[in-house]
Amino acid sequence: HIPGMMRYTDQPEISALADKVWYSTGQILVEFAKLERVPAAAINRYITVTGEDVLHRQLQSGKPAILLTGHIGNWEYTVGGLAMKGYPVSAVAQDLENPKVDAIIKRIRRHTGMKVIPRQAGVSETIKHLQQGQLVFVLHDQALSSSGAVTVNFYDKNGKAFDHRFIESEANKVNISLRTGCFCNPGAGEVA
């Protein structure tokens, strides 16, 4: 898929990039597997949080927060590491098709203290976690549009995207303000 995605045409360059991708993927898998053996007291040796004061202020405000993160690098260390540092964190994630691999990943996430909101659970479960004071991470592994806008969609238990009007209505019921500093129409692009 590299030639189509990156417009590479030189086969040695494509092969070199593919090798780097597989090497990086291997590192991430090993790091994630080792996370289960890291005691919470030692997590600071493995992660550094830049802007931690922002998280403290958000939690002290008593207002819910959704944190958008890319599905890049080892995001498990970000979310799991924050949980191990004592932050109340949840992440929206999809169950894997392979039940054995899914069970291993869930076991490691439980070790960190990270709570997981199954993507199939939809917006109502996410709102429950926000009401409980959780910092909710939403992974966004889609490419940014040419305008730089980030699209975040919420799904029902069947994986169908919610209409933006429902998202706005549900958010308003629990005093969640959807703001991005720009024209925003949550979910409209997915359902329209």
N, C-alpha and C positions, 0 to 999 in steps of 0.2 A: 504493500500500500504506500510505501514511501514515495515512489515516483509521482503518484497521483496527488499526494498531499503536499509535497514539498517542491514539486516541479524539478526534481533531480533527473538528469539523463545519463550521467556518467556512472556506469556500473561499479567501478571501484569505490567511488564516493558513496554510493547507495549502500554497498556492502559494509564499508567502514562505519557509516551511521547506524546501520542495523546492529552491528557488533556492539557499539556503544550503548544502544538502547537495551539490548539483552544483558549487558554487563550491569547497567544501572538497575534494571529490573531485578536481577539477582541480588544486588546489594540491598535493595529495599526489602525483598523477601527475607533475607537473613536478619536484617535489623529488626523487622517486625517480629520474627520468631523469637529473637533474643529479648524483646520487650517484656515477655512473660517472666523472665528471670531477673528483671531489674527491680530491686526493692524501691518503694516510694521514696525512701530517704535518700536514695542515690540518683534520682532522676535529674537533678541539676547538673550532674556530670555529663548528661547526654543531650539536654536541650537548653537553649537560652531563649528567654522570652523578651523580645524587644517591645517596649510600650506596655509593660505589665501594669503601669499606673492607669492606663485606659480601662483595662479589665476591672481593676479595683473600683474605679469611679463608677463604672456601669453597674456593678453589683451593689455598691453602696446607694445608688440612686433608687434601687428597688424596681426599676423598669426592666421589662424583658429585652433580650437582645438576640438577634439572629446574626451570626457571623458567616459570611460567605468565604469559602476557600476553594482553591483549585484541587482537583483530584490528581495532583502532581507530587512528585517526590514522595516522601513518607509522611503523608498527612496523619497517619495513625499516631506518629510520635507527637505531633502537634496537639491533637485532641486528647489522646491517651496521656501524654505527658502533663497537660494542664490538669487532667483529672487526678493524676498522681500527686500533683502539687497542691491538691485540695480544692480546685475550682469545680463548681457544679456544672459539668458539661454533658451535653447530649449531641449526637450526630444523626442526621437522617442518612440512612444507608439501605441499599438494596440487598436482600438475601441472595447468596450465590446459588447457582444451579446445582453445584456439587455439594451434597449434604455433609460429606466428611470434611471438606475444606471449610465450608461454612461454619461447622461446629468448632473447628480449631480457631478460626478468626474470632468467633463470638467468645470463646474461652479466654483468649488473650485480651480482648476488649473488656471483659468482666474483671480480669486481673487489674487493669488500670483504674477501674472505677467509672469508666466511660459508660453512659447510658446510650442505648441505640434506639432510634425511632425507625421502625421499618418503613421504607418508602411506601409500601402498600397501605400503611395505617392512615396516611393522608394528613390533612391540615389539622383535624381535630386533635389528634395525638400530639402533634407539634405544639399546638396551643396549650395543651395540658402541661407539657414540659416547660414552656415559657412561664405559665402561671405558677409553677413550682420553683421558679427562680433559676432555672437552668439557662446557661449560655448555649444556644442551639446552633450547631454548625451545619450548614447546608453545603454540600459538595457540588461544585459546578464544573463538570468536566467537558463542557462543550466549548467550542471556540468562541472568542469574542467576535462580535459583529464588526464590520468595517468602521462603524461609528464609535466603537469602544464600549457599547452598552452591554450589560450583563443581563441575561434572561434567566429568571428563576421561576420554575413552575412547581405547583403543588398538585399532588395526585391523590385520587381516592383509593380505596382498598383494592380496586380492580386495575389500578394503574392508569386510569383515565384522568386527564388534566381537568382541574376545576376551572370553571369560568371565572374571569377576573372580578365580576360583580359579586360572586359568592365569597371570594378571598377578601375583598374589601369589606363586605358585610360582616364576616366572621371576625376579622381583625378589629373592626370598630366596636363589636360587642364586648371585647375585652381590653378596650382602650389601647390597641396597638396602632400606631400611626405608621403608615407606609409612606416613607419619604425617600427620595433619591437625589433631590436637588435639581431634578430635570423633569420633563414630561414623562409620566410613567403610567402605564396601563397594565397592571399586573395580570399575567396569564392570557391577555387578549391575543397575543400572537400564536399561542399554542391552540386555543379553542376556536379562534376565528376561521 
